[in-house]
Amino acid sequence: MQTSFILKENESRQTYNLLGHPAFLKVGGNDTQAQLSLFSGEYHKNQGPPLHFHAVDETFYILEGKFIFQAGDTR
C-alpha cells in the first residue's frame, strides 16, 4: 500500500492532454486500488469534453460558471 502524500494546488501526479486541454491527475487508480481517479482542469466558454460514454461513474465539480451535461437525450 502506498504511503500518504500531499499535493499543492499547482502540483499533479501526471498531466494529460485531453483534446488540447490539460487535465491534471491529482489522485489515480494506482493510489486507490483502482477505485477512484481525480483530475483537475480548467475550461473556458464553449470548451469541454465532447459527448462520450464511460462504463463507470463520472462526476464533475464546477467551482465557477456553468456547464451543460447530457445523459441520454436529456440536457
PDB file with SEQRES, HELIX, SHEET and CRYST1 records, atoms N, CA, C and O in Angstrom:
SEQRES   1 A   75  MET GLN THR SER PHE ILE LEU LYS GLU ASN GLU SER ARG          
SEQRES   2 A   75  GLN THR TYR ASN LEU LEU GLY HIS PRO ALA PHE LEU LYS          
SEQRES   3 A   75  VAL GLY GLY ASN ASP THR GLN ALA GLN LEU SER LEU PHE          
SEQRES   4 A   75  SER GLY GLU TYR HIS LYS ASN GLN GLY PRO PRO LEU HIS          
SEQRES   5 A   75  PHE HIS ALA VAL ASP GLU THR PHE TYR ILE LEU GLU GLY          
SEQRES   6 A   75  LYS PHE ILE PHE GLN ALA GLY ASP THR ARG                      
SHEET    1 AA1 3 GLN A  14  LEU A  18  0                                        
SHEET    2 AA1 3 HIS A  21  VAL A  27 -1                                        
SHEET    3 AA1 3 LEU A  38  GLY A  41 -1                                        
CRYST1    1.000    1.000    1.000  90.00  90.00  90.00 P 1           1          
ATOM      1  N   MET A   1       0.830  -1.166   0.000  1.00  0.00           N  
ATOM      2  CA  MET A   1       0.000   0.000   0.000  1.00  0.00           C  
ATOM      3  C   MET A   1       0.885   1.243   0.000  1.00  0.00           C  
ATOM      4  O   MET A   1       1.923   1.278   0.660  1.00  0.00           O  
ATOM      5  N   GLN A   2       0.469   2.245  -0.736  1.00  0.00           N  
ATOM      6  CA  GLN A   2       1.247   3.468  -0.857  1.00  0.00           C  
ATOM      7  C   GLN A   2       1.105   4.328   0.394  1.00  0.00           C  
ATOM      8  O   GLN A   2       0.080   4.314   1.074  1.00  0.00           O  
ATOM      9  N   THR A   3       2.161   5.070   0.670  1.00  0.00           N  
ATOM     10  CA  THR A   3       2.102   5.983   1.806  1.00  0.00           C  
ATOM     11  C   THR A   3       1.333   7.237   1.424  1.00  0.00           C  
ATOM     12  O   THR A   3       1.086   7.485   0.244  1.00  0.00           O  
ATOM     13  N   SER A   4       0.962   8.013   2.405  1.00  0.00           N  
ATOM     14  CA  SER A   4       0.226   9.254   2.187  1.00  0.00           C  
ATOM     15  C   SER A   4       1.060  10.246   1.392  1.00  0.00           C  
ATOM     16  O   SER A   4       2.290  10.184   1.389  1.00  0.00           O  
ATOM     17  N   PHE A   5       0.372  11.164   0.716  1.00  0.00           N  
ATOM     18  CA  PHE A   5       1.067  12.226   0.006  1.00  0.00           C  
ATOM     19  C   PHE A   5       0.188  13.460  -0.008  1.00  0.00           C  
ATOM     20  O   PHE A   5      -1.032  13.373   0.137  1.00  0.00           O  
ATOM     21  N   ILE A   6       0.811  14.594  -0.184  1.00  0.00           N  
ATOM     22  CA  ILE A   6       0.107  15.871  -0.260  1.00  0.00           C  
ATOM     23  C   ILE A   6       0.564  16.581  -1.525  1.00  0.00           C  
ATOM     24  O   ILE A   6       1.761  16.703  -1.781  1.00  0.00           O  
ATOM     25  N   LEU A   7      -0.395  17.045  -2.309  1.00  0.00           N  
ATOM     26  CA  LEU A   7      -0.085  17.831  -3.492  1.00  0.00           C  
ATOM     27  C   LEU A   7      -0.527  19.261  -3.268  1.00  0.00           C  
ATOM     28  O   LEU A   7      -1.630  19.508  -2.780  1.00  0.00           O  
ATOM     29  N   LYS A   8       0.320  20.190  -3.618  1.00  0.00           N  
ATOM     30  CA  LYS A   8      -0.063  21.599  -3.566  1.00  0.00           C  
ATOM     31  C   LYS A   8      -1.005  21.896  -4.726  1.00  0.00           C  
ATOM     32  O   LYS A   8      -1.115  21.096  -5.656  1.00  0.00           O  
ATOM     33  N   GLU A   9      -1.679  23.028  -4.679  1.00  0.00           N  
ATOM     34  CA  GLU A   9      -2.675  23.390  -5.688  1.00  0.00           C  
ATOM     35  C   GLU A   9      -2.126  23.298  -7.111  1.00  0.00           C  
ATOM     36  O   GLU A   9      -2.837  22.849  -8.010  1.00  0.00           O  
ATOM     37  N   ASN A  10      -0.905  23.703  -7.328  1.00  0.00           N  
ATOM     38  CA  ASN A  10      -0.333  23.702  -8.680  1.00  0.00           C  
ATOM     39  C   ASN A  10       0.444  22.429  -9.012  1.00  0.00           C  
ATOM     40  O   ASN A  10       1.155  22.400 -10.016  1.00  0.00           O  
ATOM     41  N   GLU A  11       0.332  21.390  -8.209  1.00  0.00           N  
ATOM     42  CA  GLU A  11       1.037  20.131  -8.448  1.00  0.00           C  
ATOM     43  C   GLU A  11       0.065  19.049  -8.916  1.00  0.00           C  
ATOM     44  O   GLU A  11      -1.131  19.101  -8.630  1.00  0.00           O  
ATOM     45  N   SER A  12       0.600  18.075  -9.636  1.00  0.00           N  
ATOM     46  CA  SER A  12      -0.200  16.921 -10.051  1.00  0.00           C  
ATOM     47  C   SER A  12       0.688  15.700 -10.113  1.00  0.00           C  
ATOM     48  O   SER A  12       1.913  15.809 -10.176  1.00  0.00           O  
ATOM     49  N   ARG A  13       0.060  14.530 -10.093  1.00  0.00           N  
ATOM     50  CA  ARG A  13       0.799  13.268 -10.223  1.00  0.00           C  
ATOM     51  C   ARG A  13       1.258  13.089 -11.667  1.00  0.00           C  
ATOM     52  O   ARG A  13       2.333  12.551 -11.932  1.00  0.00           O  
ATOM     53  N   GLN A  14       0.410  13.557 -12.604  1.00  0.00           N  
ATOM     54  CA  GLN A  14       0.700  13.442 -14.032  1.00  0.00           C  
ATOM     55  C   GLN A  14      -0.215  14.416 -14.763  1.00  0.00           C  
ATOM     56  O   GLN A  14      -1.307  14.723 -14.283  1.00  0.00           O  
ATOM     57  N   THR A  15       0.222  14.903 -15.919  1.00  0.00           N  
ATOM     58  CA  THR A  15      -0.585  15.807 -16.728  1.00  0.00           C  
ATOM     59  C   THR A  15      -0.926  15.119 -18.035  1.00  0.00           C  
ATOM     60  O   THR A  15      -0.055  14.541 -18.685  1.00  0.00           O  
ATOM     61  N   TYR A  16      -2.197  15.181 -18.423  1.00  0.00           N  
ATOM     62  CA  TYR A  16      -2.674  14.601 -19.668  1.00  0.00           C  
ATOM     63  C   TYR A  16      -3.161  15.712 -20.587  1.00  0.00           C  
ATOM     64  O   TYR A  16      -3.600  16.761 -20.114  1.00  0.00           O  
ATOM     65  N   ASN A  17      -3.089  15.495 -21.874  1.00  0.00           N  
ATOM     66  CA  ASN A  17      -3.638  16.422 -22.854  1.00  0.00           C  
ATOM     67  C   ASN A  17      -4.933  15.811 -23.367  1.00  0.00           C  
ATOM     68  O   ASN A  17      -4.912  14.807 -24.079  1.00  0.00           O  
ATOM     69  N   LEU A  18      -6.062  16.415 -23.006  1.00  0.00           N  
ATOM     70  CA  LEU A  18      -7.363  15.923 -23.446  1.00  0.00           C  
ATOM     71  C   LEU A  18      -7.933  16.899 -24.467  1.00  0.00           C  
ATOM     72  O   LEU A  18      -8.487  17.937 -24.105  1.00  0.00           O  
ATOM     73  N   LEU A  19      -7.794  16.566 -25.723  1.00  0.00           N  
ATOM     74  CA  LEU A  19      -8.296  17.400 -26.812  1.00  0.00           C  
ATOM     75  C   LEU A  19      -7.765  18.827 -26.735  1.00  0.00           C  
ATOM     76  O   LEU A  19      -8.505  19.787 -26.954  1.00  0.00           O  
ATOM     77  N   GLY A  20      -6.490  18.958 -26.425  1.00  0.00           N  
ATOM     78  CA  GLY A  20      -5.861  20.262 -26.370  1.00  0.00           C  
ATOM     79  C   GLY A  20      -5.975  20.977 -25.038  1.00  0.00           C  
ATOM     80  O   GLY A  20      -5.492  22.101 -24.905  1.00  0.00           O  
ATOM     81  N   HIS A  21      -6.601  20.356 -24.049  1.00  0.00           N  
ATOM     82  CA  HIS A  21      -6.761  20.964 -22.730  1.00  0.00           C  
ATOM     83  C   HIS A  21      -6.013  20.129 -21.702  1.00  0.00           C  
ATOM     84  O   HIS A  21      -6.138  18.904 -21.699  1.00  0.00           O  
ATOM     85  N   PRO A  22      -5.242  20.763 -20.836  1.00  0.00           N  
ATOM     86  CA  PRO A  22      -4.543  19.984 -19.813  1.00  0.00           C  
ATOM     87  C   PRO A  22      -5.492  19.461 -18.738  1.00  0.00           C  
ATOM     88  O   PRO A  22      -6.389  20.174 -18.288  1.00  0.00           O  
ATOM     89  N   ALA A  23      -5.289  18.236 -18.341  1.00  0.00           N  
ATOM     90  CA  ALA A  23      -6.021  17.612 -17.233  1.00  0.00           C  
ATOM     91  C   ALA A  23      -4.964  17.114 -16.258  1.00  0.00           C  
ATOM     92  O   ALA A  23      -4.069  16.356 -16.629  1.00  0.00           O  
ATOM     93  N   PHE A  24      -5.076  17.543 -15.025  1.00  0.00           N  
ATOM     94  CA  PHE A  24      -4.061  17.263 -14.021  1.00  0.00           C  
ATOM     95  C   PHE A  24      -4.530  16.155 -13.090  1.00  0.00           C  
ATOM     96  O   PHE A  24      -5.521  16.317 -12.379  1.00  0.00           O  
ATOM     97  N   LEU A  25      -3.831  15.043 -13.092  1.00  0.00           N  
ATOM     98  CA  LEU A  25      -4.171  13.911 -12.239  1.00  0.00           C  
ATOM     99  C   LEU A  25      -3.734  14.222 -10.814  1.00  0.00           C  
ATOM    100  O   LEU A  25      -2.545  14.394 -10.547  1.00  0.00           O  
ATOM    101  N   LYS A  26      -4.687  14.293  -9.910  1.00  0.00           N  
ATOM    102  CA  LYS A  26      -4.401  14.554  -8.502  1.00  0.00           C  
ATOM    103  C   LYS A  26      -4.292  13.253  -7.718  1.00  0.00           C  
ATOM    104  O   LYS A  26      -3.378  13.089  -6.909  1.00  0.00           O  
ATOM    105  N   VAL A  27      -5.222  12.324  -7.952  1.00  0.00           N  
ATOM    106  CA  VAL A  27      -5.231  11.009  -7.315  1.00  0.00           C  
ATOM    107  C   VAL A  27      -5.578  10.004  -8.395  1.00  0.00           C  
ATOM    108  O   VAL A  27      -6.556  10.195  -9.119  1.00  0.00           O  
ATOM    109  N   GLY A  28      -4.809   8.945  -8.521  1.00  0.00           N  
ATOM    110  CA  GLY A  28      -5.039   7.971  -9.588  1.00  0.00           C  
ATOM    111  C   GLY A  28      -5.381   6.591  -9.079  1.00  0.00           C  
ATOM    112  O   GLY A  28      -5.350   6.319  -7.878  1.00  0.00           O  
ATOM    113  N   GLY A  29      -5.703   5.738 -10.009  1.00  0.00           N  
ATOM    114  CA  GLY A  29      -6.054   4.357  -9.679  1.00  0.00           C  
ATOM    115  C   GLY A  29      -4.955   3.630  -8.929  1.00  0.00           C  
ATOM    116  O   GLY A  29      -5.237   2.776  -8.088  1.00  0.00           O  
ATOM    117  N   ASN A  30      -3.703   3.960  -9.226  1.00  0.00           N  
ATOM    118  CA  ASN A  30      -2.590   3.330  -8.502  1.00  0.00           C  
ATOM    119  C   ASN A  30      -2.572   3.733  -7.037  1.00  0.00           C  
ATOM    120  O   ASN A  30      -2.044   3.007  -6.195  1.00  0.00           O  
ATOM    121  N   ASP A  31      -3.146   4.885  -6.733  1.00  0.00           N  
ATOM    122  CA  ASP A  31      -3.195   5.370  -5.356  1.00  0.00           C  
ATOM    123  C   ASP A  31      -4.371   4.791  -4.581  1.00  0.00           C  
ATOM    124  O   ASP A  31      -4.348   4.780  -3.351  1.00  0.00           O  
ATOM    125  N   THR A  32      -5.408   4.306  -5.282  1.00  0.00           N  
ATOM    126  CA  THR A  32      -6.669   3.934  -4.632  1.00  0.00           C  
ATOM    127  C   THR A  32      -7.122   2.512  -4.962  1.00  0.00           C  
ATOM    128  O   THR A  32      -8.310   2.204  -4.860  1.00  0.00           O  
ATOM    129  N   GLN A  33      -6.205   1.658  -5.349  1.00  0.00           N  
ATOM    130  CA  GLN A  33      -6.534   0.289  -5.742  1.00  0.00           C  
ATOM    131  C   GLN A  33      -7.627   0.284  -6.819  1.00  0.00           C  
ATOM    132  O   GLN A  33      -8.567  -0.508  -6.767  1.00  0.00           O  
ATOM    133  N   ALA A  34      -7.477   1.193  -7.801  1.00  0.00           N  
ATOM    134  CA  ALA A  34      -8.369   1.310  -8.966  1.00  0.00           C  
ATOM    135  C   ALA A  34      -9.806   1.675  -8.590  1.00  0.00           C  
ATOM    136  O   ALA A  34     -10.737   1.351  -9.326  1.00  0.00           O  
ATOM    137  N   GLN A  35      -9.993   2.344  -7.456  1.00  0.00           N  
ATOM    138  CA  GLN A  35     -11.338   2.718  -7.016  1.00  0.00           C  
ATOM    139  C   GLN A  35     -11.712   4.143  -7.407  1.00  0.00           C  
ATOM    140  O   GLN A  35     -12.897   4.465  -7.493  1.00  0.00           O  
ATOM    141  N   LEU A  36     -10.715   5.009  -7.646  1.00  0.00           N  
ATOM    142  CA  LEU A  36     -11.003   6.411  -7.875  1.00  0.00           C  
ATOM    143  C   LEU A  36      -9.848   7.070  -8.609  1.00  0.00           C  
ATOM    144  O   LEU A  36      -8.682   6.774  -8.345  1.00  0.00           O  
ATOM    145  N   SER A  37     -10.174   7.957  -9.523  1.00  0.00           N  
ATOM    146  CA  SER A  37      -9.207   8.867 -10.115  1.00  0.00           C  
ATOM    147  C   SER A  37      -9.796  10.260 -10.013  1.00  0.00           C  
ATOM    148  O   SER A  37     -10.995  10.447 -10.220  1.00  0.00           O  
ATOM    149  N   LEU A  38      -8.969  11.231  -9.698  1.00  0.00           N  
ATOM    150  CA  LEU A  38      -9.422  12.599  -9.533  1.00  0.00           C  
ATOM    151  C   LEU A  38      -8.546  13.511 -10.378  1.00  0.00           C  
ATOM    152  O   LEU A  38      -7.326  13.551 -10.218  1.00  0.00           O  
ATOM    153  N   PHE A  39      -9.193  14.245 -11.284  1.00  0.00           N  
ATOM    154  CA  PHE A  39      -8.489  15.167 -12.171  1.00  0.00           C  
ATOM    155  C   PHE A  39      -8.928  16.593 -11.868  1.00  0.00           C  
ATOM    156  O   PHE A  39     -10.035  16.832 -11.386  1.00  0.00           O  
ATOM    157  N   SER A  40      -8.053  17.517 -12.156  1.00  0.00           N  
ATOM    158  CA  SER A  40      -8.353  18.936 -12.067  1.00  0.00           C  
ATOM    159  C   SER A  40      -8.131  19.532 -13.453  1.00  0.00           C  
ATOM    160  O   SER A  40      -7.209  19.131 -14.163  1.00  0.00           O  
ATOM    161  N   GLY A  41      -8.969  20.481 -13.833  1.00  0.00           N  
ATOM    162  CA  GLY A  41      -8.807  21.126 -15.128  1.00  0.00           C  
ATOM    163  C   GLY A  41      -9.551  22.434 -15.165  1.00  0.00           C  
ATOM    164  O   GLY A  41     -10.350  22.736 -14.278  1.00  0.00           O  
ATOM    165  N   GLU A  42      -9.285  23.209 -16.193  1.00  0.00           N  
ATOM    166  CA  GLU A  42      -9.952  24.495 -16.361  1.00  0.00           C  
ATOM    167  C   GLU A  42     -10.432  24.610 -17.802  1.00  0.00           C  
ATOM    168  O   GLU A  42      -9.669  24.420 -18.749  1.00  0.00           O  
ATOM    169  N   TYR A  43     -11.715  24.927 -17.940  1.00  0.00           N  
ATOM    170  CA  TYR A  43     -12.306  25.125 -19.257  1.00  0.00           C  
ATOM    171  C   TYR A  43     -12.857  26.535 -19.339  1.00  0.00           C  
ATOM    172  O   TYR A  43     -13.263  27.119 -18.335  1.00  0.00           O  
ATOM    173  N   HIS A  44     -12.866  27.064 -20.533  1.00  0.00           N  
ATOM    174  CA  HIS A  44     -13.429  28.383 -20.786  1.00  0.00           C  
ATOM    175  C   HIS A  44     -14.711  28.227 -21.592  1.00  0.00           C  
ATOM    176  O   HIS A  44     -15.055  27.118 -21.999  1.00  0.00           O  
ATOM    177  N   LYS A  45     -15.406  29.305 -21.820  1.00  0.00           N  
ATOM    178  CA  LYS A  45     -16.689  29.264 -22.524  1.00  0.00           C  
ATOM    179  C   LYS A  45     -16.561  28.481 -23.837  1.00  0.00           C  
ATOM    180  O   LYS A  45     -15.610  28.662 -24.597  1.00  0.00           O  
ATOM    181  N   ASN A  46     -17.538  27.611 -24.078  1.00  0.00           N  
ATOM    182  CA  ASN A  46     -17.618  26.768 -25.277  1.00  0.00           C  
ATOM    183  C   ASN A  46     -16.499  25.741 -25.373  1.00  0.00           C  
ATOM    184  O   ASN A  46     -16.203  25.252 -26.463  1.00  0.00           O  
ATOM    185  N   GLN A  47     -15.882  25.412 -24.265  1.00  0.00           N  
ATOM    186  CA  GLN A  47     -14.874  24.352 -24.228  1.00  0.00           C  
ATOM    187  C   GLN A  47     -15.391  23.222 -23.339  1.00  0.00           C  
ATOM    188  O   GLN A  47     -16.335  23.408 -22.571  1.00  0.00           O  
ATOM    189  N   GLY A  48     -14.788  22.090 -23.446  1.00  0.00           N  
ATOM    190  CA  GLY A  48     -15.139  20.959 -22.605  1.00  0.00           C  
ATOM    191  C   GLY A  48     -15.068  19.678 -23.398  1.00  0.00           C  
ATOM    192  O   GLY A  48     -14.886  19.712 -24.615  1.00  0.00           O  
ATOM    193  N   PRO A  49     -15.207  18.566 -22.740  1.00  0.00           N  
ATOM    194  CA  PRO A  49     -15.121  17.287 -23.428  1.00  0.00           C  
ATOM    195  C   PRO A  49     -16.309  17.081 -24.362  1.00  0.00           C  
ATOM    196  O   PRO A  49     -17.401  17.580 -24.093  1.00  0.00           O  
ATOM    197  N   PRO A  50     -16.105  16.350 -25.457  1.00  0.00           N  
ATOM    198  CA  PRO A  50     -17.222  16.038 -26.349  1.00  0.00           C  
ATOM    199  C   PRO A  50     -18.123  14.983 -25.707  1.00  0.00           C  
ATOM    200  O   PRO A  50     -17.752  14.378 -24.701  1.00  0.00           O  
ATOM    201  N   LEU A  51     -19.292  14.766 -26.281  1.00  0.00           N  
ATOM    202  CA  LEU A  51     -20.156  13.697 -25.793  1.00  0.00           C  
ATOM    203  C   LEU A  51     -19.378  12.390 -25.812  1.00  0.00           C  
ATOM    204  O   LEU A  51     -18.732  12.052 -26.804  1.00  0.00           O  
ATOM    205  N   HIS A  52     -19.447  11.669 -24.718  1.00  0.00           N  
ATOM    206  CA  HIS A  52     -18.741  10.395 -24.629  1.00  0.00           C  
ATOM    207  C   HIS A  52     -19.421   9.528 -23.571  1.00  0.00           C  
ATOM    208  O   HIS A  52     -20.316   9.982 -22.859  1.00  0.00           O  
ATOM    209  N   PHE A  53     -18.985   8.287 -23.482  1.00  0.00           N  
ATOM    210  CA  PHE A  53     -19.596   7.309 -22.585  1.00  0.00           C  
ATOM    211  C   PHE A  53     -18.518   6.640 -21.755  1.00  0.00           C  
ATOM    212  O   PHE A  53     -17.434   6.338 -22.253  1.00  0.00           O  
ATOM    213  N   HIS A  54     -18.822   6.412 -20.488  1.00  0.00           N  
ATOM    214  CA  HIS A  54     -17.965   5.625 -19.609  1.00  0.00           C  
ATOM    215  C   HIS A  54     -18.788   4.485 -19.029  1.00  0.00           C  
ATOM    216  O   HIS A  54     -19.984   4.645 -18.780  1.00  0.00           O  
ATOM    217  N   ALA A  55     -18.166   3.353 -18.815  1.00  0.00           N  
ATOM    218  CA  ALA A  55     -18.835   2.217 -18.170  1.00  0.00           C  
ATOM    219  C   ALA A  55     -18.755   2.347 -16.648  1.00  0.00           C  
ATOM    220  O   ALA A  55     -19.202   1.462 -15.919  1.00  0.00           O  
ATOM    221  N   VAL A  56     -18.183   3.457 -16.176  1.00  0.00           N  
ATOM    222  CA  VAL A  56     -18.087   3.743 -14.741  1.00  0.00           C  
ATOM    223  C   VAL A  56     -18.652   5.137 -14.496  1.00  0.00           C  
ATOM    224  O   VAL A  56     -18.865   5.900 -15.438  1.00  0.00           O  
ATOM    225  N   ASP A  57     -18.894   5.466 -13.234  1.00  0.00           N  
ATOM    226  CA  ASP A  57     -19.406   6.791 -12.888  1.00  0.00           C  
ATOM    227  C   ASP A  57     -18.372   7.869 -13.164  1.00  0.00           C  
ATOM    228  O   ASP A  57     -17.168   7.646 -13.032  1.00  0.00           O  
ATOM    229  N   GLU A  58     -18.863   9.041 -13.548  1.00  0.00           N  
ATOM    230  CA  GLU A  58     -18.007  10.210 -13.730  1.00  0.00           C  
ATOM    231  C   GLU A  58     -18.714  11.383 -13.059  1.00  0.00           C  
ATOM    232  O   GLU A  58     -19.910  11.594 -13.262  1.00  0.00           O  
ATOM    233  N   THR A  59     -17.980  12.133 -12.269  1.00  0.00           N  
ATOM    234  CA  THR A  59     -18.535  13.257 -11.533  1.00  0.00           C  
ATOM    235  C   THR A  59     -17.735  14.508 -11.845  1.00  0.00           C  
ATOM    236  O   THR A  59     -16.507  14.467 -11.930  1.00  0.00           O  
ATOM    237  N   PHE A  60     -18.437  15.624 -12.015  1.00  0.00           N  
ATOM    238  CA  PHE A  60     -17.789  16.914 -12.210  1.00  0.00           C  
ATOM    239  C   PHE A  60     -18.140  17.795 -11.022  1.00  0.00           C  
ATOM    240  O   PHE A  60     -19.267  17.759 -10.529  1.00  0.00           O  
ATOM    241  N   TYR A  61     -17.194  18.571 -10.570  1.00  0.00           N  
ATOM    242  CA  TYR A  61     -17.416  19.546  -9.502  1.00  0.00           C  
ATOM    243  C   TYR A  61     -17.067  20.903 -10.089  1.00  0.00           C  
ATOM    244  O   TYR A  61     -15.891  21.207 -10.292  1.00  0.00           O  
ATOM    245  N   ILE A  62     -18.066  21.714 -10.362  1.00  0.00           N  
ATOM    246  CA  ILE A  62     -17.887  23.001 -11.023  1.00  0.00           C  
ATOM    247  C   ILE A  62     -17.696  24.077  -9.953  1.00  0.00           C  
ATOM    248  O   ILE A  62     -18.568  24.279  -9.108  1.00  0.00           O  
ATOM    249  N   LEU A  63     -16.569  24.757  -9.993  1.00  0.00           N  
ATOM    250  CA  LEU A  63     -16.273  25.782  -8.997  1.00  0.00           C  
ATOM    251  C   LEU A  63     -16.797  27.153  -9.391  1.00  0.00           C  
ATOM    252  O   LEU A  63     -17.102  27.979  -8.531  1.00  0.00           O  
ATOM    253  N   GLU A  64     -16.902  27.395 -10.706  1.00  0.00           N  
ATOM    254  CA  GLU A  64     -17.329  28.710 -11.168  1.00  0.00           C  
ATOM    255  C   GLU A  64     -17.887  28.574 -12.578  1.00  0.00           C  
ATOM    256  O   GLU A  64     -17.367  27.800 -13.381  1.00  0.00           O  
ATOM    257  N   GLY A  65     -18.938  29.319 -12.878  1.00  0.00           N  
ATOM    258  CA  GLY A  65     -19.512  29.305 -14.217  1.00  0.00           C  
ATOM    259  C   GLY A  65     -20.580  28.238 -14.368  1.00  0.00           C  
ATOM    260  O   GLY A  65     -21.124  27.741 -13.382  1.00  0.00           O  
ATOM    261  N   LYS A  66     -20.872  27.893 -15.611  1.00  0.00           N  
ATOM    262  CA  LYS A  66     -21.919  26.927 -15.944  1.00  0.00           C  
ATOM    263  C   LYS A  66     -21.368  25.876 -16.880  1.00  0.00           C  
ATOM    264  O   LYS A  66     -20.422  26.124 -17.627  1.00  0.00           O  
ATOM    265  N   PHE A  67     -21.966  24.698 -16.833  1.00  0.00           N  
ATOM    266  CA  PHE A  67     -21.568  23.583 -17.683  1.00  0.00           C  
ATOM    267  C   PHE A  67     -22.842  22.863 -18.114  1.00  0.00           C  
ATOM    268  O   PHE A  67     -23.731  22.662 -17.287  1.00  0.00           O  
ATOM    269  N   ILE A  68     -22.957  22.478 -19.356  1.00  0.00           N  
ATOM    270  CA  ILE A  68     -24.110  21.713 -19.835  1.00  0.00           C  
ATOM    271  C   ILE A  68     -23.712  20.243 -19.901  1.00  0.00           C  
ATOM    272  O   ILE A  68     -22.693  19.883 -20.490  1.00  0.00           O  
ATOM    273  N   PHE A  69     -24.541  19.402 -19.282  1.00  0.00           N  
ATOM    274  CA  PHE A  69     -24.314  17.954 -19.310  1.00  0.00           C  
ATOM    275  C   PHE A  69     -25.468  17.299 -20.037  1.00  0.00           C  
ATOM    276  O   PHE A  69     -26.580  17.827 -20.064  1.00  0.00           O  
ATOM    277  N   GLN A  70     -25.201  16.149 -20.626  1.00  0.00           N  
ATOM    278  CA  GLN A  70     -26.242  15.392 -21.291  1.00  0.00           C  
ATOM    279  C   GLN A  70     -26.167  13.939 -20.849  1.00  0.00           C  
ATOM    280  O   GLN A  70     -25.099  13.328 -20.865  1.00  0.00           O  
ATOM    281  N   ALA A  71     -27.314  13.392 -20.454  1.00  0.00           N  
ATOM    282  CA  ALA A  71     -27.444  11.982 -20.101  1.00  0.00           C  
ATOM    283  C   ALA A  71     -28.537  11.404 -20.977  1.00  0.00           C  
ATOM    284  O   ALA A  71     -29.708  11.744 -20.809  1.00  0.00           O  
ATOM    285  N   GLY A  72     -28.176  10.543 -21.903  1.00  0.00           N  
ATOM    286  CA  GLY A  72     -29.131  10.056 -22.883  1.00  0.00           C  
ATOM    287  C   GLY A  72     -29.560  11.217 -23.769  1.00  0.00           C  
ATOM    288  O   GLY A  72     -28.715  11.879 -24.372  1.00  0.00           O  
ATOM    289  N   ASP A  73     -30.864  11.471 -23.854  1.00  0.00           N  
ATOM    290  CA  ASP A  73     -31.362  12.594 -24.631  1.00  0.00           C  
ATOM    291  C   ASP A  73     -31.648  13.833 -23.779  1.00  0.00           C  
ATOM    292  O   ASP A  73     -32.116  14.852 -24.288  1.00  0.00           O  
ATOM    293  N   THR A  74     -31.360  13.735 -22.476  1.00  0.00           N  
ATOM    294  CA  THR A  74     -31.672  14.823 -21.560  1.00  0.00           C  
ATOM    295  C   THR A  74     -30.455  15.717 -21.342  1.00  0.00           C  
ATOM    296  O   THR A  74     -29.365  15.242 -21.024  1.00  0.00           O  
ATOM    297  N   ARG A  75     -30.666  17.031 -21.520  1.00  0.00           N  
ATOM    298  CA  ARG A  75     -29.606  18.013 -21.261  1.00  0.00           C  
ATOM    299  C   ARG A  75     -29.941  18.782 -20.012  1.00  0.00           C  
ATOM    300  O   ARG A  75     -29.183  19.663 -19.607  1.00  0.00           O  
TER     301      ARG A  75                                                      
END                                                                             
